[in-house]
Amino acid sequence: MTADEARRQIIESASGLQEAAATFDQTPLARLSGAMMGSGADGKKVSPWGKTLTSGLGAVLDTTGGHFNYDASTGVYVWNPDTQAWRQERPADSLILRFPESPDAPSNNATFTLSRYETRSVPIAGSTEEVPTKVGASLPVDSTEAFALSLKDVSFTPLLGIPQSFSLDVTANPLAFTTSLEPDQNGTFQYEDRFRNDGQPVTATTATVDLSPGSAESSENTLGRVEGTTQVGQDLAIEYTADIAPSALEDASADELDDRVDVGMQLQGDRVATLRYDGAAEQVVVEYADGTTEPLSDLLREIGVAEGAS
């Protein structure tokens, strides 16, 4: 298969990503995000209205000790457009924020509810951080659910604070993303994720993370090998293996690092391209079976994925 043929089929096979992006643009969450964010010379940034809305939360939410205190922040808070400030309407068991979806909305037609929020102190980079372990949130706009999130079953390795299990569900109807990490045996973990558009599969990933040596508590090699496959649509699969034990990466050159990672693109089971790092160009390139290469960012742009993802 020539590079042109492979490129065309890869783009066609990944069309579900563009369809999902177009679907998201029509959701209530996209409208709210558009109002919260604005375009500037440096790209996307919080809009003046969004900044006023979010900065005002500092006056009503408890952040004693430098982190968010959920139990001390629960209650129903309502945005007052006249005073440009939040006010507490009444106590509640959850954190409930009622506000307009845009500066022009005639009423507080969006309601964010944080119904569950638990954290755990975890050692990270020599310090201790409060990391969320259980979160439940929802955001209806005009009585239609725009967003929902559920995080649970989070656990960490005892010494290093590396996640060893979690379950996460995120929806922005009709889009849905689920992901999980579960421990297996002898320091091996199984990772999965699924992305769907109105129930139809867009992408799906299964991967095995093998800690080396077998004990996750060892500080010598915290991560040994990753093997996985990401299915995109019906025909395109991205298979990858990576040996990324820190002891093997010390003082390694770009070419040596590239030798430890293998990423291949397959169409209906046949390998048609390989991703590799071009040290001279300082970028990831796609090398097709006929030897033709192109920057990965160019292919992603054609697929409809943001260039920064490369």
C-alpha positions as CSV (number, residue, x, y, z in Angstrom):
1,M,0.0,0.0,0.0
2,T,1.4,3.4,-1.0
3,A,1.6,6.3,1.5
4,D,-1.2,8.1,-0.2
5,E,-3.5,5.1,-0.1
6,A,-2.7,4.4,3.6
7,R,-3.1,8.1,4.5
8,R,-6.5,8.2,2.8
9,Q,-7.8,5.1,4.5
10,I,-6.4,6.2,7.9
11,I,-8.3,9.5,7.6
12,E,-11.5,7.8,6.5
13,S,-11.3,5.2,9.3
14,A,-10.9,8.0,11.9
15,S,-13.9,9.9,10.6
16,G,-15.7,9.1,13.8
17,L,-13.5,11.5,15.7
18,Q,-14.6,14.4,13.5
19,E,-18.2,13.3,13.9
20,A,-17.8,13.3,17.7
21,A,-16.2,16.7,17.6
22,A,-19.1,18.0,15.5
23,T,-21.6,16.4,17.9
24,F,-19.9,18.1,20.9
25,D,-20.2,21.5,19.2
26,Q,-24.0,21.1,19.4
27,T,-24.2,20.1,23.0
28,P,-25.3,22.4,25.9
29,L,-21.8,21.9,27.5
30,A,-20.2,23.3,24.3
31,R,-22.3,26.4,24.5
32,L,-21.4,26.9,28.2
33,S,-17.7,26.3,27.4
34,G,-17.9,28.8,24.6
35,A,-19.2,31.4,27.0
36,M,-16.7,30.6,29.7
37,M,-13.7,30.7,27.3
38,G,-12.7,33.4,24.7
39,S,-10.1,33.7,22.0
40,G,-7.1,35.9,22.5
41,A,-3.8,36.5,20.9
42,D,-2.4,33.6,23.0
43,G,-5.2,31.3,22.1
44,K,-8.1,30.2,24.3
45,K,-8.4,31.8,27.7
46,V,-11.1,32.5,30.3
47,S,-13.5,35.1,29.1
48,P,-14.2,38.2,31.3
49,W,-17.6,36.9,32.2
50,G,-16.2,33.4,33.0
51,K,-13.5,35.0,35.1
52,T,-16.0,37.0,37.1
53,L,-18.2,34.0,37.6
54,T,-15.4,31.7,38.8
55,S,-13.3,34.2,40.8
56,G,-16.4,35.1,42.8
57,L,-16.5,31.5,44.2
58,G,-13.5,32.3,46.3
59,A,-15.8,34.3,48.6
60,V,-18.2,31.5,49.3
61,L,-16.2,28.2,49.1
62,D,-13.9,27.1,51.9
63,T,-10.3,26.7,51.0
64,T,-8.8,26.7,54.5
65,G,-5.3,25.1,54.4
66,G,-4.8,25.8,50.8
67,H,-7.2,23.1,49.4
68,F,-10.9,22.8,48.7
69,N,-12.9,21.7,51.8
70,Y,-16.1,20.0,50.5
71,D,-18.0,19.5,53.7
72,A,-17.5,23.2,54.7
73,S,-18.5,24.4,51.3
74,T,-21.8,22.6,50.8
75,G,-25.0,24.6,50.2
76,V,-27.0,26.1,47.4
77,Y,-25.3,29.2,45.9
78,V,-27.0,31.4,43.4
79,W,-25.4,33.9,41.0
80,N,-26.8,37.5,41.3
81,P,-26.4,39.3,38.0
82,D,-27.1,42.7,39.7
83,T,-24.3,42.5,42.3
84,Q,-22.1,40.2,40.1
85,A,-21.6,38.0,43.1
86,W,-22.6,34.6,44.5
87,R,-24.9,34.4,47.5
88,Q,-25.9,31.4,49.6
89,E,-29.6,30.6,49.2
90,R,-29.8,27.8,51.8
91,P,-27.8,25.0,53.4
92,A,-27.6,21.6,51.6
93,D,-25.9,18.3,51.8
94,S,-24.2,18.9,48.4
95,L,-22.5,21.8,46.7
96,I,-25.0,23.3,44.3
97,L,-24.3,26.3,42.0
98,R,-27.0,27.9,40.0
99,F,-25.9,30.4,37.3
100,P,-26.7,31.5,33.7
101,E,-25.1,29.5,30.9
102,S,-24.0,32.7,29.2
103,P,-23.9,36.5,29.9
104,D,-27.1,36.8,27.8
105,A,-29.1,34.1,29.5
106,P,-32.3,35.5,31.1
107,S,-32.1,33.3,34.2
108,N,-29.9,30.9,36.2
109,N,-30.7,28.1,33.8
110,A,-27.6,26.0,34.6
111,T,-27.1,24.0,37.9
112,F,-23.8,22.4,38.8
113,T,-24.1,19.8,41.6
114,L,-21.1,18.3,43.3
115,S,-22.9,15.5,45.2
116,R,-19.9,13.5,46.3
117,Y,-16.3,14.5,47.0
118,E,-13.7,12.6,48.9
119,T,-9.9,12.9,49.0
120,R,-6.9,11.1,50.3
121,S,-3.4,12.4,51.3
122,V,-0.9,11.0,48.8
123,P,2.9,11.5,48.7
124,I,3.8,13.1,45.4
125,A,7.3,14.4,44.5
126,G,8.4,14.7,48.1
127,S,5.3,16.4,49.3
128,T,1.8,15.3,50.4
129,E,-1.2,16.3,48.2
130,E,-4.9,15.9,48.7
131,V,-6.0,13.8,45.7
132,P,-9.7,13.2,44.8
133,T,-10.7,9.5,45.2
134,K,-14.5,9.8,44.9
135,V,-16.3,12.4,42.9
136,G,-19.9,12.7,41.7
137,A,-21.0,15.7,39.7
138,S,-23.7,16.8,37.2
139,L,-24.6,19.8,35.2
140,P,-28.0,20.2,33.6
141,V,-28.8,23.2,31.5
142,D,-32.5,24.1,30.9
143,S,-33.3,20.7,32.6
144,T,-31.2,18.8,30.1
145,E,-28.2,17.0,31.4
146,A,-25.1,18.6,29.8
147,F,-22.4,16.9,31.8
148,A,-22.0,14.2,34.4
149,L,-18.9,12.7,36.1
150,S,-18.4,9.8,38.4
151,L,-14.9,8.9,39.8
152,K,-14.6,6.0,42.2
153,D,-12.5,3.0,43.3
154,V,-9.4,5.0,43.4
155,S,-6.4,3.5,45.2
156,F,-2.6,4.2,45.3
157,T,0.6,2.3,45.9
158,P,1.6,2.7,49.6
159,L,5.0,4.3,49.1
160,L,5.1,6.2,45.8
161,G,1.5,7.3,45.5
162,I,1.1,5.9,42.0
163,P,-2.6,5.2,41.0
164,Q,-3.2,1.4,41.0
165,S,-6.9,1.5,40.4
166,F,-9.7,3.9,39.4
167,S,-13.0,4.0,37.5
168,L,-14.1,7.1,35.7
169,D,-17.3,7.8,33.7
170,V,-17.8,11.1,31.9
171,T,-20.8,12.0,29.7
172,A,-21.7,15.1,27.7
173,N,-24.8,13.7,26.1
174,P,-24.7,12.0,23.6
175,L,-21.0,11.6,24.1
176,A,-19.8,9.1,26.8
177,F,-16.3,8.2,27.9
178,T,-15.4,5.5,30.4
179,T,-12.0,4.4,31.7
180,S,-10.7,2.1,34.4
181,L,-7.4,0.8,35.8
182,E,-7.3,-2.5,37.8
183,P,-4.5,-4.4,39.4
184,D,-3.8,-7.9,38.0
185,Q,-1.0,-10.0,39.3
186,N,2.7,-9.5,40.1
187,G,2.7,-5.8,39.5
188,T,0.7,-5.9,36.3
189,F,-2.3,-3.5,35.7
190,Q,-5.0,-3.6,33.1
191,Y,-6.2,-0.3,31.6
192,E,-9.3,0.2,29.5
193,D,-11.2,3.1,28.0
194,R,-14.2,3.5,25.7
195,F,-15.4,6.6,23.9
196,R,-18.9,6.5,22.3
197,N,-21.0,8.9,20.3
198,D,-24.8,8.2,20.8
199,G,-23.9,4.6,21.7
200,Q,-21.7,4.0,18.7
201,P,-18.0,3.2,19.4
202,V,-15.5,5.9,18.4
203,T,-12.3,4.7,20.1
204,A,-11.5,1.9,22.5
205,T,-8.2,1.1,24.3
206,T,-6.9,-1.9,26.2
207,A,-3.4,-1.8,27.7
208,T,-1.3,-3.7,30.1
209,V,1.1,-1.8,32.4
210,D,3.8,-4.0,33.9
211,L,5.6,-2.6,36.9
212,S,9.2,-3.8,37.2
213,P,10.3,-5.4,39.4
214,G,7.0,-7.1,40.5
215,S,6.6,-4.9,43.6
216,A,4.9,-1.5,43.0
217,E,6.5,-0.2,46.2
218,S,10.0,-0.4,44.7
219,S,11.6,3.0,44.0
220,E,14.2,1.6,41.6
221,N,11.9,0.9,38.6
222,T,8.4,2.3,39.0
223,L,7.3,1.5,35.4
224,G,8.7,-1.3,33.2
225,R,6.6,-2.0,30.1
226,V,3.4,-0.8,28.5
227,E,1.6,-2.8,25.8
228,G,-1.7,-1.8,24.3
229,T,-4.0,-1.3,21.4
230,T,-6.3,1.6,20.6
231,Q,-9.1,0.8,18.1
232,V,-10.3,3.8,16.1
233,G,-13.5,3.1,14.2
234,Q,-13.9,-0.3,12.6
235,D,-10.6,-0.6,10.6
236,L,-7.9,1.4,12.2
237,A,-5.9,0.1,15.2
238,I,-2.8,1.7,16.9
239,E,-0.6,-0.9,18.6
240,Y,2.2,0.2,20.9
241,T,4.8,-1.2,23.3
242,A,7.1,0.9,25.4
243,D,9.9,0.0,27.8
244,I,10.1,3.0,30.0
245,A,11.8,1.8,33.2
246,P,13.5,4.9,34.6
247,S,16.8,3.0,35.0
248,A,16.8,2.4,31.3
249,L,16.0,6.1,30.4
250,E,18.8,7.8,32.4
251,D,21.0,9.8,30.0
252,A,19.4,8.1,27.0
253,S,19.5,9.9,23.7
254,A,16.4,10.7,21.6
255,D,17.3,7.8,19.3
256,E,17.7,5.4,22.2
257,L,14.4,6.4,23.6
258,D,12.8,5.9,20.2
259,D,14.3,2.4,20.1
260,R,12.4,1.5,23.3
261,V,9.0,2.6,21.9
262,D,7.2,0.9,19.0
263,V,3.9,2.4,17.7
264,G,2.3,0.9,14.6
265,M,-0.8,1.8,12.7
266,Q,-2.8,-1.1,11.2
267,L,-5.6,-1.1,8.8
268,Q,-7.7,-4.3,9.0
269,G,-4.8,-6.1,10.6
270,D,-2.1,-5.0,8.2
271,R,0.6,-2.6,9.4
272,V,0.7,0.4,7.1
273,A,2.7,2.9,9.1
274,T,5.0,3.4,12.1
275,L,5.3,6.4,14.4
276,R,8.9,7.4,15.4
277,Y,10.7,10.4,16.8
278,D,12.8,12.3,14.3
279,G,15.6,13.8,16.5
280,A,16.9,16.1,13.8
281,A,13.4,17.7,13.2
282,E,12.5,17.3,16.9
283,Q,9.1,15.9,16.1
284,V,7.1,12.7,15.8
285,V,6.7,11.5,12.2
286,V,4.6,8.9,10.5
287,E,6.7,6.5,8.4
288,Y,4.6,4.6,5.8
289,A,5.4,1.2,4.5
290,D,6.9,2.6,1.3
291,G,9.3,4.7,3.3
292,T,7.5,8.0,2.9
293,T,7.3,10.2,6.0
294,E,5.3,13.1,7.2
295,P,4.9,15.0,10.5
296,L,2.3,13.4,12.8
297,S,0.8,16.8,13.4
298,D,-0.1,17.0,9.7
299,L,-1.9,13.7,9.8
300,L,-3.7,14.6,13.0
301,R,-4.8,17.9,11.5
302,E,-6.4,16.0,8.6
303,I,-8.1,13.6,11.0
304,G,-9.5,16.5,13.0
305,V,-7.4,16.1,16.2
306,A,-5.9,19.2,17.7
307,E,-2.3,19.7,16.6
308,G,-1.2,20.0,20.2
309,A,-2.1,16.3,20.8
310,S,1.0,15.3,18.9
